[in-house]
Amino acid sequence: MALQRSLITDFTAGELNSKFSGRFDLELYNKGSQTLENWVPFTQGGIRTRAGSAYLGITKSNAQARLVPFVVNESNPFVLEFTNNLIRIWKNGVLQGAPTEVVTTYTTAELFKIQFQKVRNVLYLVHYNHPIATLTWEGGTTFTLANLTINFADDVDAWQAATAYVVDDIVYNGSPTKIYRCITAGTSAGAGGPTTEADDITDNTVHWYWEATKPFSQASDYPSCIAHFQGRMFYGGSINYPQTVWASEPFWYGDMNYFSMLTYTAKQLKAEADWANPLVPETEDITYTRTVYGEGNAFFFEIASDENDDIYWMIGADALIIGTCSAEWVVPKNVTALNIEAKRRSGLGSAFLQATMFQDAPVFAQGTLSKALLREYAY
């Protein structure tokens, strides 16, 4: 019997699992292949050979490297070459400068755990072993690497020794900086002041309640992932707080002020004993200070999960998608400091690799670097 060959023009199914072998009764069987190597399928069905490559040069000292895109604008499409404790800059296939080199603290073993987010001419870099860093393009071949300045408790006064405090007074103290609220009026100690995280801290005759601690200020508190969404920078997944997400104030990516201090003056009636004439009531101006929580403040929340949900990546799309080691969570686009919501949407789980946008959908990986399964996430 003569061998019959059939023409296949539709490869939209890509490579099929071996479990589909012999399933010629399925329509999918005629839209896929056993192996599709060095070919790229079109969504219309056809395929083409993969694009070629060109030799541009070697990495610094021919070392293992990670390439990170940094497209400032159409005229300045940079590629960053990360190697051990160093960044070199490429543009249009040419190594920049003499060459331009930026010294870092990222070791070879840490390169593929770095996650990044570009906003205009600044690339924000996070790694759980390092403070949040910014790589800024200053123009030409000039780049500046610095730690991101975290602003915290901007409206709050520092704790002072031997000072009278009343209930609801707010101060900051300690290292890292912590915010405290007075819960029992009194006079503070001659030195030291509150430094711990507790609900009732004795400070001479004053008692304090710990409100918040400055984030990202010490080892094991640095975030491992980052995303830009609704004008805020979202950071997530430190070693000490693997299921926590922090959101900056809108458009101020280092400002982590969870509330603002409002001071106002009101006219009130004096105590009757203080009237100059007991028959003529007198008033006085009283100044009040209150904490105000607004939509524009920074905020943080922990994923309300009953499982091991360490955060591995975040990405801004129609919503903020959060990938963990065991699930996917969604934060809606109307999130503010007064409207925080995160819902578990699926239970696929991820590898510890930064997700990316492909057309209109996030794409993330499962498995390991050597054997990863790519998934497209639709919301």
C-alpha positions in Angstrom: 0.0 0.0 0.0 1.4 3.4 -1.0 2.3 5.8 1.8 -0.2 8.6 1.9 0.9 12.1 3.0 -1.5 14.8 4.1 -0.7 18.5 3.9 -0.9 20.3 7.3 -1.1 24.1 7.2 -2.4 24.9 10.7 0.0 24.8 13.7 -1.9 27.0 16.1 -1.8 24.2 18.8 2.1 24.2 18.8 3.7 21.2 20.3 1.3 18.5 21.6 1.9 16.4 24.7 2.7 12.7 24.0 -0.6 11.8 25.5 -2.2 13.1 22.3 -0.4 10.5 20.2 -2.9 8.5 18.0 -5.8 10.8 18.8 -6.4 11.6 15.2 -10.1 11.8 16.0 -9.5 15.1 17.7 -9.5 18.3 15.8 -6.6 19.5 17.9 -4.5 16.6 16.5 -4.4 18.2 13.1 -3.3 21.6 14.5 -0.2 20.6 16.3 3.0 18.7 16.0 5.2 16.4 18.1 8.2 18.7 17.9 8.3 22.3 16.6 11.9 23.3 17.0 13.4 26.5 15.6 10.0 27.5 14.2 7.5 30.2 15.3 3.8 29.6 14.7 1.5 32.3 13.5 -1.9 32.9 15.1 -3.3 32.4 11.6 -2.0 28.9 11.5 1.3 28.9 9.5 4.8 28.8 10.7 8.1 30.6 9.9 11.7 29.9 10.9 12.9 31.6 14.0 14.7 34.9 13.7 18.5 34.7 13.3 21.0 36.1 15.7 24.2 38.2 15.3 27.4 38.1 17.2 27.8 41.4 19.1 30.6 40.7 21.5 31.3 38.9 24.8 30.1 39.7 28.3 32.4 41.3 30.9 35.2 38.8 31.4 33.1 36.3 29.4 31.1 35.8 32.6 27.5 34.5 33.0 25.2 37.4 32.5 21.6 38.5 32.5 20.2 40.9 29.9 17.6 43.4 31.0 15.8 45.7 28.6 15.7 49.5 29.5 13.9 51.3 26.7 13.8 55.0 27.8 12.3 56.1 24.5 12.4 55.2 20.8 15.8 56.9 20.4 17.3 55.3 23.5 16.7 51.5 23.5 19.2 50.3 26.0 20.0 46.7 27.1 21.6 46.2 30.5 24.2 43.5 30.8 24.2 42.3 34.5 27.2 40.3 35.6 28.8 39.8 39.0 28.6 43.2 40.8 28.5 45.1 37.5 26.3 46.5 34.8 27.4 47.4 31.3 25.2 49.3 28.8 24.4 48.3 25.2 22.5 50.3 22.6 21.6 49.2 19.1 24.0 46.3 19.4 27.0 48.5 20.5 28.6 48.5 23.9 28.3 52.1 25.2 31.1 54.3 26.6 34.6 53.2 27.2 32.7 51.1 28.1 30.1 52.6 30.6 30.2 50.4 33.7 28.0 50.7 36.8 29.2 48.9 40.0 26.5 47.0 41.9 26.2 44.6 44.8 24.3 41.9 42.9 26.3 38.7 42.7 26.1 36.1 39.9 23.9 33.8 42.0 21.4 36.7 42.5 21.1 37.9 38.9 18.0 35.9 37.9 16.1 36.8 41.1 16.3 40.5 40.4 12.9 42.0 39.4 12.5 45.4 37.8 10.0 48.1 36.7 10.8 51.0 34.4 9.1 54.3 34.8 10.3 57.0 32.3 14.1 57.2 32.6 14.3 55.3 35.9 14.6 51.5 36.3 13.5 50.3 39.8 15.3 47.1 40.9 14.3 44.8 43.8 15.9 41.7 45.3 15.1 40.3 48.7 18.8 40.6 49.8 19.2 44.2 48.8 17.6 47.6 49.4 15.3 48.9 46.6 17.6 50.5 44.0 17.1 52.9 41.1 19.1 53.1 37.9 18.6 56.5 36.4 19.5 57.5 32.8 21.0 61.0 33.1 21.4 61.4 29.3 24.0 60.2 26.8 25.9 57.3 28.4 25.5 58.5 32.0 23.7 56.2 34.4 23.4 56.6 38.2 22.7 53.7 40.6 21.4 54.6 44.1 19.2 53.2 46.8 15.6 54.5 46.7 14.9 57.0 49.5 12.0 55.8 51.6 10.0 58.7 53.1 8.1 57.7 56.2 6.3 59.7 59.0 6.9 62.9 57.2 4.2 64.8 59.2 5.1 63.3 62.6 7.3 64.9 65.2 10.2 63.0 66.8 9.9 61.7 70.4 11.4 64.0 72.9 12.8 63.3 76.4 11.2 64.7 79.5 8.1 66.0 77.6 4.5 66.0 78.6 2.3 64.0 76.2 -1.5 63.6 76.1 -3.6 60.8 74.7 -3.5 60.5 70.9 -0.2 62.4 70.5 1.8 60.8 67.7 5.6 60.5 67.6 8.3 58.6 65.8 11.4 57.0 67.4 13.8 54.1 67.1 15.8 52.5 64.3 14.3 51.5 62.0 11.8 54.4 62.5 8.6 53.4 64.2 5.4 55.5 64.8 3.8 55.5 68.3 0.4 56.8 69.6 0.1 57.9 73.2 -2.6 55.9 75.1 -1.8 57.1 78.6 -0.9 60.7 79.2 2.2 61.5 81.2 5.8 62.7 81.0 8.4 60.8 78.9 11.6 59.4 80.2 14.9 61.3 80.2 16.3 59.3 77.4 15.6 56.4 75.1 11.8 56.4 74.5 9.8 53.6 72.9 11.6 51.4 70.4 9.8 48.1 70.3 6.6 46.8 68.6 4.0 46.3 71.2 0.5 47.3 72.2 1.5 48.9 75.5 5.0 50.3 75.9 5.9 52.0 79.2 7.9 55.3 78.8 8.3 56.7 82.4 4.6 57.7 83.0 3.6 57.7 79.4 2.2 54.6 77.6 2.6 54.2 73.9 0.9 52.0 71.2 3.0 50.9 68.3 1.3 52.0 65.0 3.7 51.1 62.1 7.4 50.6 61.2 9.2 52.1 58.3 9.3 49.4 55.6 12.3 48.2 53.7 14.8 49.6 56.2 16.7 46.5 57.3 17.9 43.1 56.1 15.2 40.5 55.5 12.6 43.3 55.0 13.6 44.1 51.4 10.9 43.3 48.8 11.4 40.6 46.1 9.0 41.8 43.5 7.6 45.0 42.0 4.9 46.3 39.8 3.5 49.7 38.6 -0.2 50.0 38.8 -2.7 52.9 39.0 0.1 55.4 39.5 1.5 53.6 42.5 4.5 51.4 42.9 3.7 48.1 44.5 6.3 46.1 46.3 5.8 42.5 47.7 7.2 39.5 49.3 10.1 40.1 51.7 11.8 37.4 53.7 10.2 38.4 57.0 6.8 39.2 55.3 6.5 36.9 52.3 2.7 37.4 51.9 2.7 41.2 52.3 2.2 43.9 49.6 3.2 47.5 50.1 1.8 50.4 47.9 3.4 53.8 47.7 1.6 57.1 47.4 0.5 57.8 43.8 3.5 59.0 41.6 5.8 59.2 44.6 7.3 55.7 44.6 9.5 56.1 47.7 6.8 57.8 49.9 5.3 55.3 52.3 3.2 57.6 54.5 0.3 55.6 55.8 -1.5 58.7 57.1 -1.2 62.5 57.2 -1.3 64.8 60.2 -4.0 67.5 60.2 -3.6 70.5 62.5 -6.5 72.9 63.0 -7.6 75.5 65.5 -11.1 75.8 67.0 -12.6 78.4 69.3 -13.9 77.0 72.5 -15.5 78.3 75.7 -13.1 78.7 78.6 -13.7 77.1 81.9 -16.0 79.3 84.0 -13.3 79.7 86.7 -11.0 81.4 84.2 -13.4 84.2 83.2 -12.2 87.6 84.2 -15.9 88.6 84.9 -17.9 85.6 86.1 -20.9 87.1 84.2 -19.1 87.5 80.9 -18.2 84.2 79.1 -14.8 84.0 77.5 -13.4 81.8 74.7 -10.0 80.6 73.7 -8.3 79.1 70.6 -7.4 75.5 71.0 -5.1 73.7 68.4 -5.9 70.1 67.6 -3.8 67.5 65.7 -5.4 64.5 64.2 -4.3 61.6 62.0 -6.1 61.5 58.6 -6.3 58.5 56.4 -7.0 59.4 52.8 -7.2 57.6 49.4 -3.9 59.0 48.4 -1.9 57.6 51.4 0.4 54.7 51.1 -0.9 51.3 52.4 0.0 47.7 53.0 -1.9 44.5 53.3 -1.3 40.8 53.7 -2.8 38.2 51.5 -5.6 36.5 53.5 -4.5 33.0 52.7 -4.7 29.7 54.6 -1.9 28.3 52.5 1.8 28.9 51.8 1.3 31.9 49.4 4.8 33.5 49.2 4.6 36.2 46.6 6.8 35.5 43.6 5.7 38.2 41.1 3.2 41.1 40.5 2.2 42.8 37.3 -0.2 45.6 36.4 -2.8 44.9 33.7 -6.6 45.4 33.9 -6.0 44.6 37.5 -3.0 44.0 39.7 -2.2 40.3 39.3 -0.2 38.7 42.1 1.5 35.4 41.5 2.4 33.2 44.5 4.0 29.8 44.8 0.6 28.2 44.9 -2.0 30.6 43.5 -2.9 33.8 41.6 -4.6 36.8 43.3 -6.3 39.9 41.9 -6.4 43.4 43.2 -9.0 45.5 41.3 -8.2 48.8 39.6 -10.2 50.9 42.1 -7.8 50.0 45.0 -6.9 52.9 47.3 -5.8 53.2 50.9 -9.5 53.3 51.9 -10.5 50.4 49.6 -8.2 47.4 49.8 -9.3 44.1 48.3 -7.3 41.1 47.1 -9.1 37.9 45.9 -7.7 34.5 45.0 -8.7 33.7 41.4 -6.9 30.5 40.6 -4.5 27.9 42.1 -1.9 27.3 39.4 1.2 28.5 41.3 4.4 29.9 39.8 8.1 29.7 39.6 10.1 32.5 41.3 10.5 34.4 38.0 9.1 37.8 37.1 6.0 37.7 34.9 5.8 39.8 31.7 3.1 41.2 29.5 2.6 39.5 26.1 0.2 41.6 24.0 -2.7 42.1 26.4 -2.1 39.3 28.9 0.4 38.5 31.7 2.6 35.5 31.0 4.3 33.6 33.9 6.4 30.5 34.4 5.9 27.3 36.3 8.7 24.9 37.1 12.4 25.8 37.0 14.7 27.8 34.8 15.8 24.6 33.0 12.3 23.2 32.6 9.6 25.8 32.7 6.0 25.8 31.6 4.7 29.1 30.3 1.1 30.1 31.2 -0.9 33.1 29.9 -3.2 34.6 32.5 -6.5 36.2 31.4 -8.6 38.2 33.8 
